[in-house]
Amino acid sequence: MPLSGTRLGLRDIEPLVVDDNPQSTELLGAILMGFGISRPTKCHSVEAAREALLTRRFDLIMVNCEMAEEDGFALVRDLRADREGPNACTPVLMLSASTPESKVVRARDCGANFTIAKPVSPMILLERMLWIAQSRRAFIDTPRYHGPDRRFRTEPLAPGISERRAEDLRIIAVPERALSQEEIDGLFT
């Protein structure tokens, strides 16, 4: 999926960034501003984030997994549990300094879309945001789980079934097709 000539409309996105480390929230804010996103809301505690989530609708939530008073997993579980809340279906990216499989599974099971390792790479963040925006991943609502479909299929497809992500997988398989920083900057001018 070549992006040459394509403009991404990120200017009007309203993300929520939740991290108890002020340097992390500032860094994420700077990365988002580099994408043309001018108004991220920054919260330095889960409690402050809960207040913001009750009164405003966000397009994306980025939350640190580990925080001193209360962790990001609790925030995401509460977000997904409030099925009538304004952000119950908002995409969530969880951020963590370490990403062992157990933590990624825990984030997935509480309703996060992805887990991203810190320090956050602007390219990875942009790729995850684009993937979420373009994904047709179902949102599941059952008595025990409310969030994006937890299944990422890795087994071979049955004969006659085509891979819905075939074009994305072809792009990933050829590193030379990745966007350069100049191409990313060009998307926002």
NUMARBA-884212 format. One record per residue (C-alpha): residue in three letters; residue number from 1; x, y, z. Coordinates in nm, 4 decimals, m for minus. Each point is the difference from the previous one (the first is absolute). Layout:
% residues N
  aa   i        x        y        z
 Ala NUM        X        Y        Z
...
***
This chain:
% residues 189
  aa   i        x        y        z
 Met   1   0.0000   0.0000   0.0000
 Pro   2   0.2163   0.2883  m0.1212
 Leu   3  m0.0721   0.3296   0.1704
 Ser   4   0.1562   0.2294  m0.2575
 Gly   5  m0.2469   0.2761  m0.0771
 Thr   6  m0.2193  m0.1044   0.2923
 Arg   7  m0.0567   0.2452   0.2837
 Leu   8  m0.0856  m0.1196   0.3438
 Gly   9  m0.2482   0.2083   0.1964
 Leu  10   0.1414  m0.0239   0.3504
 Arg  11  m0.0373   0.3689   0.0880
 Asp  12  m0.3458  m0.0433   0.1552
 Ile  13   0.0823  m0.3123   0.2041
 Glu  14  m0.0464   0.0444   0.3740
 Pro  15   0.2160  m0.2498   0.1892
 Leu  16   0.0264  m0.0549   0.3743
 Val  17   0.3495  m0.0726   0.1335
 Val  18   0.0163  m0.1535   0.3498
 Asp  19   0.3370  m0.0409   0.1720
 Asp  20   0.1170   0.0949   0.3483
 Asn  21   0.3396   0.0995  m0.1418
 Pro  22  m0.0174   0.3624  m0.1272
 Gln  23   0.2953  m0.0562  m0.2350
 Ser  24  m0.1859  m0.2887  m0.1668
 Thr  25  m0.3158   0.2043  m0.0526
 Glu  26   0.2051   0.2871  m0.1432
 Leu  27   0.1883  m0.2344  m0.2344
 Leu  28  m0.3240  m0.1598  m0.1225
 Gly  29  m0.1519   0.3454  m0.0404
 Ala  30   0.2977   0.1089  m0.2116
 Ile  31  m0.0260  m0.3124  m0.2188
 Leu  32  m0.3725   0.0602  m0.0493
 Met  33   0.0646   0.3643  m0.0862
 Gly  34   0.2486  m0.1245  m0.2610
 Phe  35  m0.2920  m0.1932  m0.1515
 Gly  36  m0.2016   0.3233  m0.0145
 Ile  37  m0.2100  m0.0796   0.3095
 Ser  38  m0.0144   0.3267   0.1908
 Arg  39  m0.2181  m0.0719   0.3003
 Pro  40   0.0862  m0.3129   0.1950
 Thr  41  m0.1461  m0.0095   0.3494
 Lys  42   0.2615  m0.1073   0.2544
 Cys  43  m0.0802  m0.1607   0.3345
 His  44   0.2569  m0.0963   0.2612
 Ser  45  m0.2199  m0.2436   0.1924
 Val  46  m0.2691  m0.2575  m0.0607
 Glu  47  m0.2363   0.2053   0.2175
 Ala  48   0.0454   0.3111  m0.2184
 Ala  49  m0.0454  m0.2139  m0.3123
 Arg  50  m0.3263  m0.1463   0.1329
 Glu  51  m0.1383   0.3516   0.0500
 Ala  52   0.0970   0.1006  m0.3541
 Leu  53  m0.1475  m0.3216  m0.1454
 Leu  54  m0.3382   0.0668   0.1624
 Thr  55  m0.0402   0.3450  m0.1513
 Arg  56   0.1746  m0.0098  m0.3388
 Arg  57   0.0082  m0.2249  m0.3022
 Phe  58   0.3522  m0.0914  m0.1168
 Asp  59   0.1134  m0.1521  m0.3288
 Leu  60   0.2930  m0.1922   0.1502
 Ile  61   0.1187  m0.0832   0.3510
 Met  62   0.3668  m0.0646   0.0755
 Val  63   0.0627  m0.1257   0.3525
 Asn  64   0.3085  m0.1160   0.1868
 Cys  65  m0.0366  m0.3534   0.1352
 Glu  66   0.1964   0.0675   0.3192
 Met  67  m0.0742   0.3028   0.2161
 Ala  68   0.0711   0.0533   0.3677
 Glu  69  m0.3483   0.0420   0.1489
 Glu  70  m0.2144  m0.2015  m0.2402
 Asp  71   0.1006  m0.1794  m0.3179
 Gly  72  m0.1257   0.0529  m0.3526
 Phe  73  m0.1562  m0.3460  m0.0126
 Ala  74  m0.2571   0.1092   0.2604
 Leu  75  m0.0828   0.3097  m0.2041
 Val  76  m0.0566  m0.2017  m0.3176
 Arg  77  m0.2109  m0.2610   0.1835
 Asp  78  m0.2180   0.2782   0.1452
 Leu  79  m0.0214   0.1735  m0.3377
 Arg  80  m0.1226  m0.3169  m0.1696
 Ala  81  m0.2321  m0.0917   0.2902
 Asp  82  m0.1900   0.3301  m0.0384
 Arg  83  m0.1763  m0.1163  m0.3167
 Glu  84  m0.2133   0.3144  m0.0188
 Gly  85   0.2928   0.2381   0.0596
 Pro  86   0.1080   0.2419  m0.2742
 Asn  87   0.3312  m0.1858  m0.0468
 Ala  88  m0.1029  m0.3643   0.0440
 Cys  89   0.1095  m0.0867  m0.3548
 Thr  90   0.2885   0.2462  m0.0371
 Pro  91   0.3231  m0.1650  m0.1200
 Val  92   0.2612  m0.0485   0.2735
 Leu  93   0.3764  m0.0239  m0.0374
 Met  94   0.1777  m0.1176   0.3142
 Leu  95   0.3609   0.1048   0.0508
 Ser  96   0.2561  m0.1873   0.2051
 Ala  97   0.3736   0.0042   0.0650
 Ser  98  m0.0048  m0.3795  m0.0198
 Thr  99  m0.2298  m0.2074  m0.2176
 Pro 100   0.0211  m0.3661   0.0979
 Glu 101  m0.2719  m0.2188  m0.1468
 Ser 102  m0.1808  m0.0125   0.3355
 Lys 103  m0.0399   0.3790   0.0032
 Val 104  m0.1131   0.0140  m0.3624
 Val 105  m0.2590  m0.2709   0.0703
 Arg 106  m0.1161   0.1859   0.3128
 Ala 107  m0.0414   0.3224  m0.2015
 Arg 108  m0.1863  m0.1852  m0.2741
 Asp 109  m0.2297  m0.1685   0.2508
 Cys 110  m0.0962   0.3271   0.1681
 Gly 111  m0.1004   0.1475  m0.3381
 Ala 112   0.3060   0.1780  m0.1444
 Asn 113   0.0554   0.0024  m0.3737
 Phe 114   0.3816  m0.0162   0.0168
 Thr 115   0.2935   0.0156   0.2378
 Ile 116   0.2965   0.2128  m0.1060
 Ala 117   0.3465  m0.0151   0.1557
 Lys 118   0.1557   0.3127   0.1485
 Pro 119   0.1848   0.2021  m0.1017
 Val 120  m0.2645   0.0558  m0.2645
 Ser 121   0.1184   0.0141  m0.3596
 Pro 122  m0.1964   0.2571  m0.2036
 Met 123  m0.0103  m0.2433  m0.2946
 Ile 124  m0.1429  m0.2846   0.2105
 Leu 125  m0.2547   0.2338   0.1592
 Leu 126  m0.1108   0.1274  m0.3408
 Glu 127  m0.0191  m0.3545  m0.1386
 Arg 128  m0.2196  m0.1125   0.2923
 Met 129  m0.2251   0.3043  m0.0335
 Leu 130  m0.0412  m0.0645  m0.3733
 Trp 131  m0.0622  m0.3688   0.0593
 Ile 132  m0.2744   0.0785   0.2500
 Ala 133  m0.1558   0.2563  m0.2354
 Gln 134   0.0003  m0.2390  m0.2957
 Ser 135  m0.0764  m0.3222   0.1855
 Arg 136  m0.3281  m0.1773  m0.0294
 Arg 137   0.0662  m0.1826   0.3245
 Ala 138  m0.3344  m0.0698   0.1650
 Phe 139  m0.0900   0.1477   0.3371
 Ile 140  m0.1241  m0.2764   0.2283
 Asp 141  m0.2683   0.0521   0.2637
 Thr 142  m0.0687  m0.3005   0.2210
 Pro 143  m0.0831  m0.0257   0.3706
 Arg 144   0.3683  m0.0758   0.0770
 Tyr 145   0.1832   0.2163  m0.2561
 His 146  m0.0517   0.3355  m0.1697
 Gly 147   0.2737   0.1076  m0.2402
 Pro 148   0.1685  m0.0650  m0.3331
 Asp 149   0.0023  m0.3579  m0.1230
 Arg 150   0.2940  m0.1648   0.1757
 Arg 151   0.0706  m0.2420  m0.2835
 Phe 152   0.2875   0.0700  m0.2334
 Arg 153   0.0028  m0.2930  m0.2372
 Thr 154   0.3415  m0.1546  m0.0586
 Glu 155  m0.0893  m0.3495  m0.1188
 Pro 156  m0.0118  m0.0736  m0.3739
 Leu 157  m0.3284   0.0803  m0.1691
 Ala 158  m0.2206  m0.2720  m0.1403
 Pro 159   0.0259  m0.0628  m0.3743
 Gly 160  m0.2076   0.2499  m0.1962
 Ile 161   0.0033   0.2653   0.2767
 Ser 162   0.1976   0.3168  m0.0776
 Glu 163   0.1916   0.1993   0.2610
 Arg 164  m0.1822   0.3283   0.0620
 Arg 165   0.3286   0.1664   0.0975
 Ala 166   0.1907  m0.1283  m0.3034
 Glu 167   0.1030   0.3457  m0.1246
 Asp 168   0.1099   0.1112   0.3502
 Leu 169   0.2056  m0.3182   0.0408
 Arg 170   0.1692   0.0558  m0.3365
 Ile 171   0.1021   0.3521   0.1082
 Ile 172   0.1367  m0.1223   0.3329
 Ala 173   0.1992  m0.2740  m0.1742
 Val 174   0.1961   0.2592  m0.2018
 Pro 175   0.1818   0.2352   0.2426
 Glu 176   0.1008   0.2289  m0.2882
 Arg 177  m0.3683   0.0950  m0.0348
 Ala 178  m0.0110   0.1460   0.3525
 Leu 179  m0.0527   0.3757   0.0146
 Ser 180   0.3052   0.2172   0.0499
 Gln 181  m0.0128   0.2869   0.2502
 Glu 182  m0.0182   0.2394  m0.2959
 Glu 183  m0.3067  m0.1831  m0.1377
 Ile 184  m0.1656   0.0074   0.3442
 Asp 185   0.0691   0.3735   0.0300
 Gly 186  m0.1441   0.0488  m0.3478
 Leu 187  m0.3297  m0.1519   0.1124
 Phe 188  m0.0549   0.2959   0.2343
 Thr 189   0.0880   0.2921  m0.2238
***
